[in-house]
Amino acid sequence: MEQVLMFSSLLAPLVTAMMELLKRTFPIPKKYIPIISFFMGLIIGWLAAPVTEMNVELRLWSGGIAGLAATGLYEIGKKGKKYKRAS
């Protein structure tokens, strides 16, 4: 389980960056961002085969966790900017 959490923590910033690129490129309704982020995490986890020796199931699990975490990571960053402006 440690491998999954560690790999997820490495994938989360990558998924966050890819989602930001996707959102700036295409108009995506906000309600679809978490599900797109989840599937992007799955895809990136699946494509990470050359980087890790983890089996496919663990990479997909890590990617899904990273995708969901990336959505939360983005929201935290967005709220942080909002609070800084109010100060």
C-alpha positions, 0 to 999 in steps of 0.5 A, a space after each residue: 500500500 505504501 507504493 500506491 500512496 507514494 506513487 500517487 503523491 508523485 502523480 498528483 502534481 502531474 495530473 494537476 498540471 495536465 488538467 490545467 493545460 486541458 482547461 486552458 485549451 478547451 472550455 470544460 464545464 466545471 461539473 466535469 472537471 473531477 471526473 476528467 481528472 480521475 480518468 486522466 489520472 488513470 491514463 497517466 498511471 497506466 502510461 507510467 509502466 516504463 517508470 515503475 515496476 508496479 503491476 497494472 492494477 496498482 498503477 491504475 489505483 495510484 492514478 485514480 487516487 492522484 486524479 482525485 487528489 489533483 482536483 482537491 489540490 487545484 481547489 486548495 490552490 484556488 482558494 489560497 489565491 482568493 484569500 490572499 486577494 482579500 487581505 
